[in-house]
């Protein structure tokens, strides 16, 4: 059992060490070559777009709970019992899906919550290198 917890902790450390965006947030961008910084900027843009897409999707799932509530009232007024039970079942399911989706997104894209800061660090490092190269 000790090895399980140790291996889990080591896997977590290895995953964090392989995340370039967390590395940049922690230590800066000085240790990365220029080509890799440009590639990281492109990857950061793609990941930020992917994060925005997932957030929109999760927000739509959470917002659909209000739609199910409205349908529930409609089915209740029409005395359609099966529809009432169906919508009453879908309301908590969508709220649970919304909560789980938010938790998953926040864990998977932890470093991208500060994407603007990462972009600023990379751009500042690229500008500093450009100025240093123009001196020679």
Secondary structure, 3 states (H helix, E strand, C coil): CHHHHHHHHHHHHHHHHCCHHHHHHHHCCCCCCHHHHHHHHHHHHHHHHHHHHHHHHHHHHHHHHHHHHHHHHHHHHCCCHHHHHHHHHHHHHHHHHHHHHHHHHHHHCCHHHHHHHHHHHHHHHHHHHHHHHHHC
